[in-house]
Structure formats: C-alpha cells, structure tokens
C-alpha cells in the first residue's frame, strides 16, 4: 500500500476546487489540521480540511446561542469539509479567532516552498561534501542556525562518517537546542572516536588515546575510566 506524504496531500488538495459552505454559500478556506488531536482524540484522518471562516455564516452565528443554551459554554461551530468529498461537519471554536492560526495562506505556502528549496540545496551540498570528504563544509552547515533542521541533522550524521578528530571539540562544545540533533552529535562523536582509537578524558574532556592510562592534559589516572 502506498502512503502519501503530507506535502503530496497538500499538492493534491491545492488542485481541488474549494467547496462552498452549505450554510452560507461562501468559499471555504484550506486549513491545516493541528498536531494536537481534537474531538475524540482519534484525529481527523487527513492533514488538511476546508473550513468556512465567514463571520456571517448562519451556522457560526447561531452556534454561539445554541451552545450557550445547551451546554452553558461560550463557543460556536464552523463548518468543515473533508477534501474531495461532500462530507460537511462541524468543528467547535471558542473565540472568533479560533482555528484561524492554522489557515493555509499564500504566505504559508511560499514559506514552505522556500523551506523545501533550502532543504534540497542543503542536501545537494552535503552529497558533494560526502564524495569529496569535505567535513569542514559539513561542519559549517551543522553550525549554521539558518539552515533547515533536516539539513543540520543530516550533517551531524555525516560527520560521524567523514570528520577528523579535530571536529570533536566543536561538535561537543556547541549547544544545539534540539534533542534529535544533540543525539545525532553524540552518536557521531562516538563514531569519530572509534575510527581514531581515541576518547574524551572523563576529567578534563580533552581528547586522549583510547588505551591511555594517564591523561596527557590533566595528568589524572584514566585507566578503566
């Protein structure tokens, strides 16, 4: 069975004709489903929906009074539609701004395209660096906070395969603020040490031989440590 990526779903949905809300006949807006599940917690079954954000839609306008009378809550409904279907349902909102943060605007689409291009460019550079064993350039990509996270994670993994021992200090002393990235760094440092038969001194963190008994930097006994 073939599964579509989120990007593939977005491309397919973007080609669809936007449905009209059955309550107000206004064109519905493309909306990205949040990562946190709503409703019964089972998710929507699709990463994108169409939602009516017309403030004068009868469903939305009447929903405030209906929910207040039946549930004693300040909330309303907006009409939603599953892409490619005529399946219209209601999604609860708790303020006039509810759900608007997930609207897929032209600006959002442009930002995503720019991100995709940045990732493609970064991966292309990494591929060339891997062939030429240019670990210095790979390290630069890893340390560049403007690079997409996917590129930096790939760079961290690649350094484990091609970097010299000189890269270890920079890799180990840099704060990345991303757990996945930090984990890849730790794994790659271990691989670099293994290739060079080295390790970090447990006392001063300087690089020493794997079988060293005394650290040449701090003079501590490191045998068996």
C-alpha positions, 0 to 999 in steps of 0.5 A: 500500500502506498502512503502519501506524504503530507506535502503530496496531500497538500499538492493534491488538495491545492488542485481541488476546487474549494467547496462552498459552505452549505450554510452560507454559500461562501468559499471555504478556506484550506486549513491545516489540521493541528498536531494536537488531536481534537474531538475524540482524540482519534484525529481527523484522518487527513492533514488538511480540511476546508473550513468556512471562516465567514463571520456571517455564516448562519451556522457560526452565528447561531452556534454561539446561542445554541451552545450557550443554551445547551451546554452553558459554554461560550463557543460556536461551530464552523463548518468543515469539509473533508477534501474531495468529498461532500462530507460537511461537519462541524468543528467547535471554536471558542473565540472568533479567532479560533482555528484561524492560526492554522489557515493555509495562506499564500504566505504559508505556502511560499514559506514552505516552498522556500523551506523545501528549496533550502532543504534540497540545496542543503542536501545537494551540498552535503552529497558533494561534501560526502564524495569529496570528504569535505567535513569542514563544509559539513561542519559549517552547515551543522553550525549554521542556525539558518539552515533547515533542521533536516539539513543540520541533522543530516550533517551531524550524521555525516560527520560521524562518517567523514570528520577528523578528530579535530571536529570533536571539540566543536561538535561537543562544545556547541549547544544545539537546542534540539534533542534529535540533533544533540543525539545525532552529535553524540552518536557521531562523536562516538563514531569519530572516536572509534575510527581514531582509537581515541576518547574524551578524558572523563576529567578534563574532556580533552581528547586522549588515546583510547588505551591511555592510562594517564591523561596527557592534559590533566595528568589524572589516572584514566585507566578503566575510566 
